[in-house]
Amino acid sequence: MPEFSYEVTKEIGVISEGNGGWARELNMVSWNGRDPKYDIRDWAPGKEKMGKGLSFTADELKSLRDLLNEIEL
């Protein structure tokens, strides 16, 4: 598996909390020194481990917001 680096540049908020202290969060994350993106994924306490997630540019996140606003919940 190729090595990678990441830096959580801004913690925005917790979406949900699971067992063992893991939390699904929305954060700004810089991957491999690139510009930070909005990122949704599960994180272990202390952000030492992470689950699979999704990263979005600002424009992509705006499009997602607009789609979500169209859904009747």
mmCIF file as Biopython writes it, N, C-alpha, C and O atoms, coordinates in Angstrom:
data_model
#
loop_
_atom_site.group_PDB
_atom_site.id
_atom_site.type_symbol
_atom_site.label_atom_id
_atom_site.label_alt_id
_atom_site.label_comp_id
_atom_site.label_asym_id
_atom_site.label_entity_id
_atom_site.label_seq_id
_atom_site.pdbx_PDB_ins_code
_atom_site.Cartn_x
_atom_site.Cartn_y
_atom_site.Cartn_z
_atom_site.occupancy
_atom_site.B_iso_or_equiv
_atom_site.auth_seq_id
_atom_site.auth_asym_id
_atom_site.pdbx_PDB_model_num
ATOM 1   N N  . MET A ? 1  ? 0.855   -1.177 0.000  1.0 0.0 1  A 1 
ATOM 2   C CA . MET A ? 1  ? 0.000   0.000  0.000  1.0 0.0 1  A 1 
ATOM 3   C C  . MET A ? 1  ? 0.897   1.235  0.000  1.0 0.0 1  A 1 
ATOM 4   O O  . MET A ? 1  ? 1.807   1.341  0.822  1.0 0.0 1  A 1 
ATOM 5   N N  . PRO A ? 2  ? 0.644   2.169  -0.918 1.0 0.0 2  A 1 
ATOM 6   C CA . PRO A ? 2  ? 1.461   3.380  -0.956 1.0 0.0 2  A 1 
ATOM 7   C C  . PRO A ? 2  ? 1.290   4.201  0.323  1.0 0.0 2  A 1 
ATOM 8   O O  . PRO A ? 2  ? 0.217   4.237  0.926  1.0 0.0 2  A 1 
ATOM 9   N N  . GLU A ? 3  ? 2.376   4.852  0.710  1.0 0.0 3  A 1 
ATOM 10  C CA . GLU A ? 3  ? 2.306   5.703  1.900  1.0 0.0 3  A 1 
ATOM 11  C C  . GLU A ? 3  ? 1.657   7.035  1.537  1.0 0.0 3  A 1 
ATOM 12  O O  . GLU A ? 3  ? 1.749   7.503  0.402  1.0 0.0 3  A 1 
ATOM 13  N N  . PHE A ? 4  ? 1.005   7.628  2.520  1.0 0.0 4  A 1 
ATOM 14  C CA . PHE A ? 4  ? 0.378   8.917  2.323  1.0 0.0 4  A 1 
ATOM 15  C C  . PHE A ? 4  ? 0.462   9.688  3.630  1.0 0.0 4  A 1 
ATOM 16  O O  . PHE A ? 4  ? 0.705   9.123  4.696  1.0 0.0 4  A 1 
ATOM 17  N N  . SER A ? 5  ? 0.256   10.990 3.517  1.0 0.0 5  A 1 
ATOM 18  C CA . SER A ? 5  ? 0.251   11.827 4.708  1.0 0.0 5  A 1 
ATOM 19  C C  . SER A ? 5  ? -1.047  12.623 4.719  1.0 0.0 5  A 1 
ATOM 20  O O  . SER A ? 5  ? -1.663  12.864 3.681  1.0 0.0 5  A 1 
ATOM 21  N N  . TYR A ? 6  ? -1.436  13.016 5.905  1.0 0.0 6  A 1 
ATOM 22  C CA . TYR A ? 6  ? -2.644  13.821 6.030  1.0 0.0 6  A 1 
ATOM 23  C C  . TYR A ? 6  ? -2.497  14.750 7.215  1.0 0.0 6  A 1 
ATOM 24  O O  . TYR A ? 6  ? -1.759  14.478 8.162  1.0 0.0 6  A 1 
ATOM 25  N N  . GLU A ? 7  ? -3.224  15.857 7.136  1.0 0.0 7  A 1 
ATOM 26  C CA . GLU A ? 7  ? -3.285  16.811 8.235  1.0 0.0 7  A 1 
ATOM 27  C C  . GLU A ? 7  ? -4.714  17.333 8.322  1.0 0.0 7  A 1 
ATOM 28  O O  . GLU A ? 7  ? -5.243  17.889 7.360  1.0 0.0 7  A 1 
ATOM 29  N N  . VAL A ? 8  ? -5.327  17.148 9.481  1.0 0.0 8  A 1 
ATOM 30  C CA . VAL A ? 8  ? -6.648  17.720 9.710  1.0 0.0 8  A 1 
ATOM 31  C C  . VAL A ? 8  ? -6.421  19.196 10.001 1.0 0.0 8  A 1 
ATOM 32  O O  . VAL A ? 8  ? -5.920  19.556 11.066 1.0 0.0 8  A 1 
ATOM 33  N N  . THR A ? 9  ? -6.793  20.050 9.051  1.0 0.0 9  A 1 
ATOM 34  C CA . THR A ? 9  ? -6.510  21.476 9.196  1.0 0.0 9  A 1 
ATOM 35  C C  . THR A ? 9  ? -7.617  22.220 9.932  1.0 0.0 9  A 1 
ATOM 36  O O  . THR A ? 9  ? -7.389  23.290 10.497 1.0 0.0 9  A 1 
ATOM 37  N N  . LYS A ? 10 ? -8.843  21.633 9.922  1.0 0.0 10 A 1 
ATOM 38  C CA . LYS A ? 10 ? -9.955  22.253 10.645 1.0 0.0 10 A 1 
ATOM 39  C C  . LYS A ? 10 ? -10.980 21.181 10.985 1.0 0.0 10 A 1 
ATOM 40  O O  . LYS A ? 10 ? -11.444 20.451 10.109 1.0 0.0 10 A 1 
ATOM 41  N N  . GLU A ? 11 ? -11.324 21.095 12.256 1.0 0.0 11 A 1 
ATOM 42  C CA . GLU A ? 11 ? -12.388 20.190 12.691 1.0 0.0 11 A 1 
ATOM 43  C C  . GLU A ? 11 ? -13.707 20.952 12.641 1.0 0.0 11 A 1 
ATOM 44  O O  . GLU A ? 11 ? -13.888 21.945 13.345 1.0 0.0 11 A 1 
ATOM 45  N N  . ILE A ? 12 ? -14.626 20.478 11.803 1.0 0.0 12 A 1 
ATOM 46  C CA . ILE A ? 12 ? -15.889 21.190 11.615 1.0 0.0 12 A 1 
ATOM 47  C C  . ILE A ? 12 ? -16.962 20.645 12.544 1.0 0.0 12 A 1 
ATOM 48  O O  . ILE A ? 12 ? -17.649 21.419 13.211 1.0 0.0 12 A 1 
ATOM 49  N N  . GLY A ? 13 ? -17.120 19.322 12.602 1.0 0.0 13 A 1 
ATOM 50  C CA . GLY A ? 13 ? -18.134 18.781 13.501 1.0 0.0 13 A 1 
ATOM 51  C C  . GLY A ? 13 ? -18.296 17.282 13.400 1.0 0.0 13 A 1 
ATOM 52  O O  . GLY A ? 13 ? -17.857 16.647 12.441 1.0 0.0 13 A 1 
ATOM 53  N N  . VAL A ? 14 ? -18.945 16.730 14.428 1.0 0.0 14 A 1 
ATOM 54  C CA . VAL A ? 14 ? -19.232 15.301 14.507 1.0 0.0 14 A 1 
ATOM 55  C C  . VAL A ? 14 ? -20.631 15.059 13.940 1.0 0.0 14 A 1 
ATOM 56  O O  . VAL A ? 14 ? -21.593 15.715 14.340 1.0 0.0 14 A 1 
ATOM 57  N N  . ILE A ? 15 ? -20.735 14.117 13.014 1.0 0.0 15 A 1 
ATOM 58  C CA . ILE A ? 15 ? -22.015 13.750 12.422 1.0 0.0 15 A 1 
ATOM 59  C C  . ILE A ? 15 ? -22.694 12.696 13.293 1.0 0.0 15 A 1 
ATOM 60  O O  . ILE A ? 15 ? -23.891 12.785 13.565 1.0 0.0 15 A 1 
ATOM 61  N N  . SER A ? 16 ? -21.919 11.690 13.731 1.0 0.0 16 A 1 
ATOM 62  C CA . SER A ? 16 ? -22.453 10.646 14.608 1.0 0.0 16 A 1 
ATOM 63  C C  . SER A ? 16 ? -21.291 9.993  15.347 1.0 0.0 16 A 1 
ATOM 64  O O  . SER A ? 16 ? -20.132 10.104 14.948 1.0 0.0 16 A 1 
ATOM 65  N N  . GLU A ? 17 ? -21.633 9.313  16.433 1.0 0.0 17 A 1 
ATOM 66  C CA . GLU A ? 17 ? -20.630 8.592  17.213 1.0 0.0 17 A 1 
ATOM 67  C C  . GLU A ? 17 ? -20.999 7.128  17.252 1.0 0.0 17 A 1 
ATOM 68  O O  . GLU A ? 17 ? -22.172 6.771  17.366 1.0 0.0 17 A 1 
ATOM 69  N N  . GLY A ? 18 ? -19.972 6.270  17.154 1.0 0.0 18 A 1 
ATOM 70  C CA . GLY A ? 18 ? -20.196 4.840  17.159 1.0 0.0 18 A 1 
ATOM 71  C C  . GLY A ? 18 ? -19.553 4.180  18.368 1.0 0.0 18 A 1 
ATOM 72  O O  . GLY A ? 18 ? -19.127 4.846  19.311 1.0 0.0 18 A 1 
ATOM 73  N N  . ASN A ? 19 ? -19.494 2.863  18.317 1.0 0.0 19 A 1 
ATOM 74  C CA . ASN A ? 19 ? -18.891 2.094  19.393 1.0 0.0 19 A 1 
ATOM 75  C C  . ASN A ? 19 ? -17.380 2.302  19.449 1.0 0.0 19 A 1 
ATOM 76  O O  . ASN A ? 19 ? -16.738 2.551  18.428 1.0 0.0 19 A 1 
ATOM 77  N N  . GLY A ? 20 ? -16.834 2.200  20.625 1.0 0.0 20 A 1 
ATOM 78  C CA . GLY A ? 20 ? -15.388 2.288  20.773 1.0 0.0 20 A 1 
ATOM 79  C C  . GLY A ? 20 ? -14.815 3.674  20.620 1.0 0.0 20 A 1 
ATOM 80  O O  . GLY A ? 20 ? -13.601 3.827  20.489 1.0 0.0 20 A 1 
ATOM 81  N N  . GLY A ? 21 ? -15.650 4.682  20.633 1.0 0.0 21 A 1 
ATOM 82  C CA . GLY A ? 21 ? -15.152 6.047  20.545 1.0 0.0 21 A 1 
ATOM 83  C C  . GLY A ? 21 ? -14.959 6.575  19.144 1.0 0.0 21 A 1 
ATOM 84  O O  . GLY A ? 21 ? -14.601 7.741  18.977 1.0 0.0 21 A 1 
ATOM 85  N N  . TRP A ? 22 ? -15.187 5.748  18.115 1.0 0.0 22 A 1 
ATOM 86  C CA . TRP A ? 22 ? -15.072 6.215  16.744 1.0 0.0 22 A 1 
ATOM 87  C C  . TRP A ? 22 ? -16.179 7.216  16.447 1.0 0.0 22 A 1 
ATOM 88  O O  . TRP A ? 22 ? -17.285 7.106  16.977 1.0 0.0 22 A 1 
ATOM 89  N N  . ALA A ? 23 ? -15.878 8.188  15.602 1.0 0.0 23 A 1 
ATOM 90  C CA . ALA A ? 23 ? -16.860 9.214  15.262 1.0 0.0 23 A 1 
ATOM 91  C C  . ALA A ? 23 ? -16.799 9.512  13.769 1.0 0.0 23 A 1 
ATOM 92  O O  . ALA A ? 23 ? -15.718 9.583  13.184 1.0 0.0 23 A 1 
ATOM 93  N N  . ARG A ? 24 ? -17.974 9.686  13.156 1.0 0.0 24 A 1 
ATOM 94  C CA . ARG A ? 24 ? -18.054 10.134 11.765 1.0 0.0 24 A 1 
ATOM 95  C C  . ARG A ? 24 ? -18.053 11.646 11.806 1.0 0.0 24 A 1 
ATOM 96  O O  . ARG A ? 24 ? -18.904 12.265 12.443 1.0 0.0 24 A 1 
ATOM 97  N N  . GLU A ? 25 ? -17.078 12.239 11.112 1.0 0.0 25 A 1 
ATOM 98  C CA . GLU A ? 25 ? -16.848 13.680 11.229 1.0 0.0 25 A 1 
ATOM 99  C C  . GLU A ? 25 ? -16.756 14.351 9.868  1.0 0.0 25 A 1 
ATOM 100 O O  . GLU A ? 25 ? -16.418 13.728 8.861  1.0 0.0 25 A 1 
ATOM 101 N N  . LEU A ? 26 ? -17.066 15.640 9.871  1.0 0.0 26 A 1 
ATOM 102 C CA . LEU A ? 26 ? -16.797 16.514 8.738  1.0 0.0 26 A 1 
ATOM 103 C C  . LEU A ? 26 ? -15.633 17.401 9.142  1.0 0.0 26 A 1 
ATOM 104 O O  . LEU A ? 26 ? -15.717 18.144 10.120 1.0 0.0 26 A 1 
ATOM 105 N N  . ASN A ? 27 ? -14.547 17.320 8.383  1.0 0.0 27 A 1 
ATOM 106 C CA . ASN A ? 27 ? -13.334 18.089 8.664  1.0 0.0 27 A 1 
ATOM 107 C C  . ASN A ? 27 ? -12.755 18.627 7.368  1.0 0.0 27 A 1 
ATOM 108 O O  . ASN A ? 27 ? -13.154 18.213 6.279  1.0 0.0 27 A 1 
ATOM 109 N N  . MET A ? 28 ? -11.827 19.538 7.490  1.0 0.0 28 A 1 
ATOM 110 C CA . MET A ? 28 ? -10.982 19.944 6.370  1.0 0.0 28 A 1 
ATOM 111 C C  . MET A ? 28 ? -9.686  19.159 6.525  1.0 0.0 28 A 1 
ATOM 112 O O  . MET A ? 28 ? -9.041  19.210 7.572  1.0 0.0 28 A 1 
ATOM 113 N N  . VAL A ? 29 ? -9.303  18.418 5.455  1.0 0.0 29 A 1 
ATOM 114 C CA . VAL A ? 29 ? -8.127  17.566 5.527  1.0 0.0 29 A 1 
ATOM 115 C C  . VAL A ? 29 ? -7.248  17.829 4.307  1.0 0.0 29 A 1 
ATOM 116 O O  . VAL A ? 29 ? -7.727  17.895 3.175  1.0 0.0 29 A 1 
ATOM 117 N N  . SER A ? 30 ? -5.960  17.976 4.567  1.0 0.0 30 A 1 
ATOM 118 C CA . SER A ? 30 ? -4.968  18.085 3.507  1.0 0.0 30 A 1 
ATOM 119 C C  . SER A ? 30 ? -4.351  16.702 3.317  1.0 0.0 30 A 1 
ATOM 120 O O  . SER A ? 30 ? -3.798  16.129 4.256  1.0 0.0 30 A 1 
ATOM 121 N N  . TRP A ? 31 ? -4.447  16.172 2.110  1.0 0.0 31 A 1 
ATOM 122 C CA . TRP A ? 31 ? -3.883  14.863 1.788  1.0 0.0 31 A 1 
ATOM 123 C C  . TRP A ? 31 ? -2.599  15.045 0.984  1.0 0.0 31 A 1 
ATOM 124 O O  . TRP A ? 31 ? -2.599  15.700 -0.058 1.0 0.0 31 A 1 
ATOM 125 N N  . ASN A ? 32 ? -1.508  14.462 1.474  1.0 0.0 32 A 1 
ATOM 126 C CA . ASN A ? 32 ? -0.210  14.504 0.789  1.0 0.0 32 A 1 
ATOM 127 C C  . ASN A ? 32 ? 0.240   15.927 0.462  1.0 0.0 32 A 1 
ATOM 128 O O  . ASN A ? 32 ? 0.814   16.181 -0.596 1.0 0.0 32 A 1 
ATOM 129 N N  . GLY A ? 33 ? -0.031  16.856 1.392  1.0 0.0 33 A 1 
ATOM 130 C CA . GLY A ? 33 ? 0.426   18.235 1.240  1.0 0.0 33 A 1 
ATOM 131 C C  . GLY A ? 33 ? -0.382  19.075 0.271  1.0 0.0 33 A 1 
ATOM 132 O O  . GLY A ? 33 ? -0.021  20.220 -0.001 1.0 0.0 33 A 1 
ATOM 133 N N  . ARG A ? 34 ? -1.462  18.532 -0.250 1.0 0.0 34 A 1 
ATOM 134 C CA . ARG A ? 34 ? -2.297  19.294 -1.191 1.0 0.0 34 A 1 
ATOM 135 C C  . ARG A ? 34 ? -3.225  20.234 -0.434 1.0 0.0 34 A 1 
ATOM 136 O O  . ARG A ? 34 ? -3.297  20.202 0.795  1.0 0.0 34 A 1 
ATOM 137 N N  . ASP A ? 35 ? -3.940  21.077 -1.192 1.0 0.0 35 A 1 
ATOM 138 C CA . ASP A ? 35 ? -4.905  21.985 -0.578 1.0 0.0 35 A 1 
ATOM 139 C C  . ASP A ? 35 ? -5.950  21.167 0.185  1.0 0.0 35 A 1 
ATOM 140 O O  . ASP A ? 35 ? -6.364  20.104 -0.279 1.0 0.0 35 A 1 
ATOM 141 N N  . PRO A ? 36 ? -6.376  21.656 1.348  1.0 0.0 36 A 1 
ATOM 142 C CA . PRO A ? 36 ? -7.384  20.922 2.128  1.0 0.0 36 A 1 
ATOM 143 C C  . PRO A ? 36 ? -8.716  20.826 1.382  1.0 0.0 36 A 1 
ATOM 144 O O  . PRO A ? 36 ? -9.105  21.722 0.633  1.0 0.0 36 A 1 
ATOM 145 N N  . LYS A ? 37 ? -9.400  19.696 1.619  1.0 0.0 37 A 1 
ATOM 146 C CA . LYS A ? 37 ? -10.740 19.473 1.077  1.0 0.0 37 A 1 
ATOM 147 C C  . LYS A ? 37 ? -11.665 19.143 2.238  1.0 0.0 37 A 1 
ATOM 148 O O  . LYS A ? 37 ? -11.217 18.738 3.311  1.0 0.0 37 A 1 
ATOM 149 N N  . TYR A ? 38 ? -12.958 19.321 2.010  1.0 0.0 38 A 1 
ATOM 150 C CA . TYR A ? 38 ? -13.953 18.882 2.978  1.0 0.0 38 A 1 
ATOM 151 C C  . TYR A ? 38 ? -13.958 17.356 2.953  1.0 0.0 38 A 1 
ATOM 152 O O  . TYR A ? 38 ? -13.949 16.749 1.882  1.0 0.0 38 A 1 
ATOM 153 N N  . ASP A ? 39 ? -13.971 16.747 4.118  1.0 0.0 39 A 1 
ATOM 154 C CA . ASP A ? 39 ? -13.783 15.311 4.208  1.0 0.0 39 A 1 
ATOM 155 C C  . ASP A ? 39 ? -14.756 14.720 5.222  1.0 0.0 39 A 1 
ATOM 156 O O  . ASP A ? 39 ? -14.865 15.206 6.348  1.0 0.0 39 A 1 
ATOM 157 N N  . ILE A ? 40 ? -15.462 13.666 4.813  1.0 0.0 40 A 1 
ATOM 158 C CA . ILE A ? 40 ? -16.364 12.945 5.710  1.0 0.0 40 A 1 
ATOM 159 C C  . ILE A ? 40 ? -15.825 11.529 5.848  1.0 0.0 40 A 1 
ATOM 160 O O  . ILE A ? 40 ? -15.681 10.816 4.855  1.0 0.0 40 A 1 
ATOM 161 N N  . ARG A ? 41 ? -15.526 11.117 7.090  1.0 0.0 41 A 1 
ATOM 162 C CA . ARG A ? 41 ? -15.060 9.759  7.343  1.0 0.0 41 A 1 
ATOM 163 C C  . ARG A ? 41 ? -15.129 9.451  8.824  1.0 0.0 41 A 1 
ATOM 164 O O  . ARG A ? 41 ? -15.328 10.346 9.646  1.0 0.0 41 A 1 
ATOM 165 N N  . ASP A ? 42 ? -14.963 8.173  9.161  1.0 0.0 42 A 1 
ATOM 166 C CA . ASP A ? 42 ? -14.916 7.737  10.551 1.0 0.0 42 A 1 
ATOM 167 C C  . ASP A ? 42 ? -13.483 7.862  11.056 1.0 0.0 42 A 1 
ATOM 168 O O  . ASP A ? 42 ? -12.528 7.509  10.365 1.0 0.0 42 A 1 
ATOM 169 N N  . TRP A ? 43 ? -13.360 8.370  12.275 1.0 0.0 43 A 1 
ATOM 170 C CA . TRP A ? 43 ? -12.057 8.547  12.906 1.0 0.0 43 A 1 
ATOM 171 C C  . TRP A ? 43 ? -12.045 7.868  14.273 1.0 0.0 43 A 1 
ATOM 172 O O  . TRP A ? 43 ? -13.022 7.920  15.019 1.0 0.0 43 A 1 
ATOM 173 N N  . ALA A ? 44 ? -10.922 7.232  14.581 1.0 0.0 44 A 1 
ATOM 174 C CA . ALA A ? 44 ? -10.711 6.682  15.919 1.0 0.0 44 A 1 
ATOM 175 C C  . ALA A ? 44 ? -10.384 7.835  16.861 1.0 0.0 44 A 1 
ATOM 176 O O  . ALA A ? 44 ? -10.012 8.917  16.408 1.0 0.0 44 A 1 
ATOM 177 N N  . PRO A ? 45 ? -10.521 7.612  18.169 1.0 0.0 45 A 1 
ATOM 178 C CA . PRO A ? 45 ? -10.140 8.658  19.120 1.0 0.0 45 A 1 
ATOM 179 C C  . PRO A ? 45 ? -8.694  9.108  18.869 1.0 0.0 45 A 1 
ATOM 180 O O  . PRO A ? 45 ? -7.809  8.282  18.651 1.0 0.0 45 A 1 
ATOM 181 N N  . GLY A ? 46 ? -8.472  10.406 18.902 1.0 0.0 46 A 1 
ATOM 182 C CA . GLY A ? 46 ? -7.133  10.952 18.668 1.0 0.0 46 A 1 
ATOM 183 C C  . GLY A ? 46 ? -6.732  11.006 17.208 1.0 0.0 46 A 1 
ATOM 184 O O  . GLY A ? 46 ? -5.619  11.418 16.881 1.0 0.0 46 A 1 
ATOM 185 N N  . LYS A ? 47 ? -7.627  10.595 16.330 1.0 0.0 47 A 1 
ATOM 186 C CA . LYS A ? 47 ? -7.392  10.601 14.877 1.0 0.0 47 A 1 
ATOM 187 C C  . LYS A ? 47 ? -6.157  9.790  14.483 1.0 0.0 47 A 1 
ATOM 188 O O  . LYS A ? 47 ? -5.476  10.111 13.509 1.0 0.0 47 A 1 
ATOM 189 N N  . GLU A ? 48 ? -5.875  8.718  15.264 1.0 0.0 48 A 1 
ATOM 190 C CA . GLU A ? 48 ? -4.735  7.852  14.960 1.0 0.0 48 A 1 
ATOM 191 C C  . GLU A ? 48 ? -5.056  6.874  13.833 1.0 0.0 48 A 1 
ATOM 192 O O  . GLU A ? 48 ? -4.166  6.476  13.081 1.0 0.0 48 A 1 
ATOM 193 N N  . LYS A ? 49 ? -6.326  6.486  13.716 1.0 0.0 49 A 1 
ATOM 194 C CA . LYS A ? 49 ? -6.777  5.592  12.653 1.0 0.0 49 A 1 
ATOM 195 C C  . LYS A ? 49 ? -8.000  6.209  12.001 1.0 0.0 49 A 1 
ATOM 196 O O  . LYS A ? 49 ? -8.697  7.034  12.591 1.0 0.0 49 A 1 
ATOM 197 N N  . MET A ? 50 ? -8.246  5.782  10.749 1.0 0.0 50 A 1 
ATOM 198 C CA . MET A ? 50 ? -9.390  6.315  10.025 1.0 0.0 50 A 1 
ATOM 199 C C  . MET A ? 50 ? -10.029 5.220  9.199  1.0 0.0 50 A 1 
ATOM 200 O O  . MET A ? 50 ? -9.391  4.232  8.836  1.0 0.0 50 A 1 
ATOM 201 N N  . GLY A ? 51 ? -11.308 5.419  8.911  1.0 0.0 51 A 1 
ATOM 202 C CA . GLY A ? 51 ? -12.010 4.542  7.993  1.0 0.0 51 A 1 
ATOM 203 C C  . GLY A ? 51 ? -12.027 5.161  6.614  1.0 0.0 51 A 1 
ATOM 204 O O  . GLY A ? 51 ? -11.496 6.250  6.396  1.0 0.0 51 A 1 
ATOM 205 N N  . LYS A ? 52 ? -12.647 4.448  5.683  1.0 0.0 52 A 1 
ATOM 206 C CA . LYS A ? 52 ? -12.790 4.997  4.337  1.0 0.0 52 A 1 
ATOM 207 C C  . LYS A ? 52 ? -13.725 6.188  4.390  1.0 0.0 52 A 1 
ATOM 208 O O  . LYS A ? 52 ? -14.621 6.257  5.231  1.0 0.0 52 A 1 
ATOM 209 N N  . GLY A ? 53 ? -13.505 7.121  3.484  1.0 0.0 53 A 1 
ATOM 210 C CA . GLY A ? 53 ? -14.330 8.315  3.489  1.0 0.0 53 A 1 
ATOM 211 C C  . GLY A ? 53 ? -14.421 8.950  2.125  1.0 0.0 53 A 1 
ATOM 212 O O  . GLY A ? 53 ? -14.001 8.381  1.117  1.0 0.0 53 A 1 
ATOM 213 N N  . LEU A ? 54 ? -14.979 10.139 2.117  1.0 0.0 54 A 1 
ATOM 214 C CA . LEU A ? 54 ? -15.162 10.917 0.893  1.0 0.0 54 A 1 
ATOM 215 C C  . LEU A ? 54 ? -14.614 12.317 1.102  1.0 0.0 54 A 1 
ATOM 216 O O  . LEU A ? 54 ? -14.796 12.915 2.163  1.0 0.0 54 A 1 
ATOM 217 N N  . SER A ? 55 ? -13.938 12.836 0.080  1.0 0.0 55 A 1 
ATOM 218 C CA . SER A ? 55 ? -13.416 14.201 0.118  1.0 0.0 55 A 1 
ATOM 219 C C  . SER A ? 55 ? -14.068 15.013 -0.988 1.0 0.0 55 A 1 
ATOM 220 O O  . SER A ? 55 ? -14.309 14.510 -2.086 1.0 0.0 55 A 1 
ATOM 221 N N  . PHE A ? 56 ? -14.352 16.279 -0.686 1.0 0.0 56 A 1 
ATOM 222 C CA . PHE A ? 56 ? -15.070 17.146 -1.610 1.0 0.0 56 A 1 
ATOM 223 C C  . PHE A ? 56 ? -14.379 18.500 -1.723 1.0 0.0 56 A 1 
ATOM 224 O O  . PHE A ? 56 ? -13.876 19.036 -0.736 1.0 0.0 56 A 1 
ATOM 225 N N  . THR A ? 57 ? -14.361 19.046 -2.934 1.0 0.0 57 A 1 
ATOM 226 C CA . THR A ? 57 ? -13.981 20.446 -3.102 1.0 0.0 57 A 1 
ATOM 227 C C  . THR A ? 57 ? -15.155 21.294 -2.608 1.0 0.0 57 A 1 
ATOM 228 O O  . THR A ? 57 ? -16.234 20.764 -2.342 1.0 0.0 57 A 1 
ATOM 229 N N  . ALA A ? 58 ? -14.952 22.576 -2.488 1.0 0.0 58 A 1 
ATOM 230 C CA . ALA A ? 58 ? -16.039 23.465 -2.063 1.0 0.0 58 A 1 
ATOM 231 C C  . ALA A ? 58 ? -17.203 23.397 -3.055 1.0 0.0 58 A 1 
ATOM 232 O O  . ALA A ? 58 ? -18.362 23.361 -2.642 1.0 0.0 58 A 1 
ATOM 233 N N  . ASP A ? 59 ? -16.908 23.378 -4.349 1.0 0.0 59 A 1 
ATOM 234 C CA . ASP A ? 59 ? -17.973 23.315 -5.356 1.0 0.0 59 A 1 
ATOM 235 C C  . ASP A ? 59 ? -18.742 21.993 -5.271 1.0 0.0 59 A 1 
ATOM 236 O O  . ASP A ? 59 ? -19.966 21.980 -5.399 1.0 0.0 59 A 1 
ATOM 237 N N  . GLU A ? 60 ? -18.035 20.889 -5.058 1.0 0.0 60 A 1 
ATOM 238 C CA . GLU A ? 60 ? -18.698 19.596 -4.919 1.0 0.0 60 A 1 
ATOM 239 C C  . GLU A ? 60 ? -19.588 19.568 -3.679 1.0 0.0 60 A 1 
ATOM 240 O O  . GLU A ? 60 ? -20.692 19.025 -3.715 1.0 0.0 60 A 1 
ATOM 241 N N  . LEU A ? 61 ? -19.106 20.152 -2.587 1.0 0.0 61 A 1 
ATOM 242 C CA . LEU A ? 61 ? -19.901 20.175 -1.365 1.0 0.0 61 A 1 
ATOM 243 C C  . LEU A ? 61 ? -21.153 21.030 -1.545 1.0 0.0 61 A 1 
ATOM 244 O O  . LEU A ? 61 ? -22.217 20.694 -1.023 1.0 0.0 61 A 1 
ATOM 245 N N  . LYS A ? 62 ? -21.030 22.129 -2.278 1.0 0.0 62 A 1 
ATOM 246 C CA . LYS A ? 62 ? -22.206 22.954 -2.570 1.0 0.0 62 A 1 
ATOM 247 C C  . LYS A ? 62 ? -23.230 22.176 -3.398 1.0 0.0 62 A 1 
ATOM 248 O O  . LYS A ? 62 ? -24.432 22.267 -3.149 1.0 0.0 62 A 1 
ATOM 249 N N  . SER A ? 63 ? -22.754 21.415 -4.377 1.0 0.0 63 A 1 
ATOM 250 C CA . SER A ? 63 ? -23.657 20.589 -5.182 1.0 0.0 63 A 1 
ATOM 251 C C  . SER A ? 63 ? -24.333 19.536 -4.324 1.0 0.0 63 A 1 
ATOM 252 O O  . SER A ? 63 ? -25.528 19.289 -4.485 1.0 0.0 63 A 1 
ATOM 253 N N  . LEU A ? 64 ? -23.597 18.910 -3.418 1.0 0.0 64 A 1 
ATOM 254 C CA . LEU A ? 64 ? -24.170 17.924 -2.503 1.0 0.0 64 A 1 
ATOM 255 C C  . LEU A ? 64 ? -25.220 18.573 -1.605 1.0 0.0 64 A 1 
ATOM 256 O O  . LEU A ? 64 ? -26.292 18.008 -1.386 1.0 0.0 64 A 1 
ATOM 257 N N  . ARG A ? 65 ? -24.913 19.752 -1.090 1.0 0.0 65 A 1 
ATOM 258 C CA . ARG A ? 65 ? -25.875 20.487 -0.253 1.0 0.0 65 A 1 
ATOM 259 C C  . ARG A ? 65 ? -27.165 20.738 -1.024 1.0 0.0 65 A 1 
ATOM 260 O O  . ARG A ? 65 ? -28.258 20.533 -0.495 1.0 0.0 65 A 1 
ATOM 261 N N  . ASP A ? 66 ? -27.039 21.179 -2.267 1.0 0.0 66 A 1 
ATOM 262 C CA . ASP A ? 66 ? -28.230 21.464 -3.073 1.0 0.0 66 A 1 
ATOM 263 C C  . ASP A ? 66 ? -29.042 20.195 -3.308 1.0 0.0 66 A 1 
ATOM 264 O O  . ASP A ? 66 ? -30.271 20.236 -3.245 1.0 0.0 66 A 1 
ATOM 265 N N  . LEU A ? 67 ? -28.386 19.074 -3.575 1.0 0.0 67 A 1 
ATOM 266 C CA . LEU A ? 67 ? -29.086 17.810 -3.750 1.0 0.0 67 A 1 
ATOM 267 C C  . LEU A ? 67 ? -29.798 17.381 -2.480 1.0 0.0 67 A 1 
ATOM 268 O O  . LEU A ? 67 ? -30.941 16.926 -2.530 1.0 0.0 67 A 1 
ATOM 269 N N  . LEU A ? 68 ? -29.135 17.522 -1.346 1.0 0.0 68 A 1 
ATOM 270 C CA . LEU A ? 68 ? -29.728 17.154 -0.073 1.0 0.0 68 A 1 
ATOM 271 C C  . LEU A ? 68 ? -30.927 18.042 0.273  1.0 0.0 68 A 1 
ATOM 272 O O  . LEU A ? 68 ? -31.895 17.576 0.874  1.0 0.0 68 A 1 
ATOM 273 N N  . ASN A ? 69 ? -30.859 19.299 -0.101 1.0 0.0 69 A 1 
ATOM 274 C CA . ASN A ? 69 ? -31.972 20.212 0.153  1.0 0.0 69 A 1 
ATOM 275 C C  . ASN A ? 69 ? -33.220 19.833 -0.643 1.0 0.0 69 A 1 
ATOM 276 O O  . ASN A ? 69 ? -34.330 20.212 -0.273 1.0 0.0 69 A 1 
ATOM 277 N N  . GLU A ? 70 ? -33.043 19.085 -1.735 1.0 0.0 70 A 1 
ATOM 278 C CA . GLU A ? 70 ? -34.175 18.651 -2.558 1.0 0.0 70 A 1 
ATOM 279 C C  . GLU A ? 70 ? -34.837 17.393 -2.008 1.0 0.0 70 A 1 
ATOM 280 O O  . GLU A ? 70 ? -35.941 17.051 -2.430 1.0 0.0 70 A 1 
ATOM 281 N N  . ILE A ? 71 ? -34.193 16.705 -1.085 1.0 0.0 71 A 1 
ATOM 282 C CA . ILE A ? 71 ? -34.737 15.454 -0.540 1.0 0.0 71 A 1 
ATOM 283 C C  . ILE A ? 71 ? -35.696 15.760 0.598  1.0 0.0 71 A 1 
ATOM 284 O O  . ILE A ? 71 ? -35.399 16.561 1.485  1.0 0.0 71 A 1 
ATOM 285 N N  . GLU A ? 72 ? -36.853 15.108 0.559  1.0 0.0 72 A 1 
ATOM 286 C CA . GLU A ? 72 ? -37.800 15.255 1.652  1.0 0.0 72 A 1 
ATOM 287 C C  . GLU A ? 72 ? -37.473 14.187 2.693  1.0 0.0 72 A 1 
ATOM 288 O O  . GLU A ? 72 ? -37.590 12.991 2.425  1.0 0.0 72 A 1 
ATOM 289 N N  . LEU A ? 73 ? -37.068 14.623 3.867  1.0 0.0 73 A 1 
ATOM 290 C CA . LEU A ? 73 ? -36.727 13.683 4.952  1.0 0.0 73 A 1 
ATOM 291 C C  . LEU A ? 73 ? -37.831 13.587 5.971  1.0 0.0 73 A 1 
ATOM 292 O O  . LEU A ? 73 ? -37.709 12.845 6.945  1.0 0.0 73 A 1 
#
